[in-house]
């Protein structure tokens, strides 16, 4: 591993950290922590293996460790306190912005979506980085895309109730027949 190879990975690491944390300062700290960890653990990197995947794995694990270390009270949704912030802009009624919608995704879905869609990583590399099976990557990616689409359209996410039960009539209601195409 040489310095140039690591420097080439910085833009991707910064993008991933920025969306993971939702804050530019925290993202820069996470990138710095990742690089420090890479320098201290560089002997663990196997020459010829994917440096990019190794760095993203380090970052993802550091992020998870930092999240676990935070007390539950320190994690506050900005929407909960938006009206109390001095000089805060009112949210736009036109559409939610992409970053805000990404932050509303569950962390496991957001990580998969970012690695596959934003960093153009394969399912196998994403699975290796996150330490999950490739099938789980595909499942989380599908759920993340569906949820993100719903958030961007300001529609609620689809219900986990199977379609056969979703249209069941309420007690005492007259069933409506629908024509299937």
C-alpha positions, 0 to 999 in steps of 0.5 A, a space after each residue: 500500500 502506498 500513499 497515492 493509493 490511499 489518497 485516491 480513495 479519499 473522495 469516496 471515503 468522504 462521501 460515504 462518511 458524510 452520508 453515514 453521519 449526516 454531518 460534515 464535521 463528524 464525517 471528516 473526523 470519521 475519515 481521519 479516524 479511518 486513516 489513522 486505523 489504516 496506518 496503525 493496521 497496515 500490516 493486516 492489509 494483504 497486498 493484491 487485495 482490494 484496498 478500497 474495500 478494506 478502507 471502507 470496512 475499517 470506516 464502517 466498523 469504526 462508525 458502528 463502534 462510535 454509534 454504540 459508544 454514544 448514549 441513547 440521549 445524544 441521538 436526537 432526530 433534527 426533525 424533533 427539534 427543528 422548530 426550536 432552532 433559532 433561525 431555522 428554515 421551514 421545511 420545503 413543502 415541495 419535496 424533501 431533499 435527498 440527504 434528509 431522506 437518506 438520514 431517515 433510512 435505517 442505518 443498515 439499509 442506508 449503508 448498503 444503498 450508499 456502497 452499491 449506488 453511490 460508491 458503485 461497489 459490487 454486492 460481494 464487496 458490499 457484503 464483505 465490507 458489512 460482514 453480511 451475506 450477498 443475499 442480505 445485501 440485495 434484500 436491504 438494497 431493495 428495501 432501501 430503494 423502496 423506502 427512499 422512493 416513498 420518502 422522496 414522494 412523501 408517501 408512507 413506506 409500503 406496509 409489510 402486510 401481504 397483499 392478500 391481507 391488505 385488501 381484506 374488508 373490515 368487519 361488516 363491510 361489503 366486499 368490492 370486486 375488482 377486475 384483474 388485468 
